[in-house]
Amino acid sequence: MLDSNKIYSMLGLCMRAGKLKSGEFACLEAIRKKTAVLVIVSEDASDNTKKQFRDKCSYYNVPIYFFGNKDDLGHAIGKDVRTSLAVTDQGLAKTLIKDLLLEKSTEEM
């Protein structure tokens, strides 16, 4: 649980730094314009939404992670419910990926 708090904090930092797009339209646009370095979709997103982002990220070669729920993702960035987030900064994305991988490996233990 400790690592997920770290991830939510990093997402808040990304938001304050202006390096985060949130919401379906803004995220898909960031992927298309190749400004998205990392995409995070909530685990409680619809199957259709997950497939749409998985396909788009696969096509544009953007790493995608399924993490958290809509409420927590929105709360972490100081907004309402959010299903998808796109990080546009290489350094911040690298840190988040490291934490996301750590989170996934602790879940499997």
N, C-alpha and C positions, 0 to 999 in steps of 0.2 A: 504493500500500500504506500510505502514511503516514496517509491519512485514515481508513482502516478501523480503525487503532489508536486514533485519536481517538474514533471512534464507540464502540468497545468500552470505552474509558475513561469516556466519558459514561454509558454504560449502567451501569457499575459505580457511578458517582456517583449515578445515579438510584436504584439499589438501596439504597445506604447512606443516602440521604435518605428512603427509604421511599416513593418516588414511582414504583414499578415493580411491576407484577403479572406473574408468569411462570407458564407452564403454560397448557394449552388452556382448562381450566375457568375459572380465575381471569381470564384475558384476555377470554373471551366474556362473563363476568359483568360485567366492567368496561365493556365495550362496551354491553351492555344497560342498565346503570345510568347510562350517559352520563358515567362518570368517566374513561374512556380518551380521551386527547387524540391519541395516536399509537400505532399498532400495527406491530410489526416481526415478520415471520415469516421463518424461515430459508429460504434458497434450496433446501435439500435436503429440505424438508417434502414430504409426499405431495401429489399433485394434489388429492385430496379435502380435505385440510386447508387447502391454499391457497384452494380454491374456497369452502370454508365461511367462512374469514376474509374473503375478498374480498367475498362476498355480505353478510355481517354488517356489515362496515365501510361498504360502499356504502349499505346501508339506514339505518344510524345516522350516516352522513356523517362517518366518522372516517378520516383519512389512513392508508394502509397502505403499507408498504415491504417488499420482499423483500430480505433482506441476510444475508450470512454463512452459516455452517452451524451445526447444532445444538450441536456440541461447543464451538465458539468462543463462541456466545451464552451457553451455560451457564457456561463458564469465566469470561466477562467479569463475570458477576454473582455469582460464587462459589458456583455450584450445579452440579448434574449437567447432563446434556443437556437443553437447552430448545429447543422448536420455535417458541414464540410468546412475545412480550413486549408488555406494554401500559404506556405511559408515562402517568402521571396528572397531570403538572405542565405547565402551559402554557409556561413559560419554558424548561424543560429540553427539551420536545418541539420547540420552535422551533429551538433550537440543533442538536438531532439532525437535524431535517429539512434544515437548511442543510448540515450535514456529509454527509448521505445524498445530497442532490442533487449536491454537489461530487464525492462518490465515484462516482456514476453518470456524471457528465460526464467524469471522467478515464478511466473504463473505455472510453468510446466513442471516445476519441482514438486 
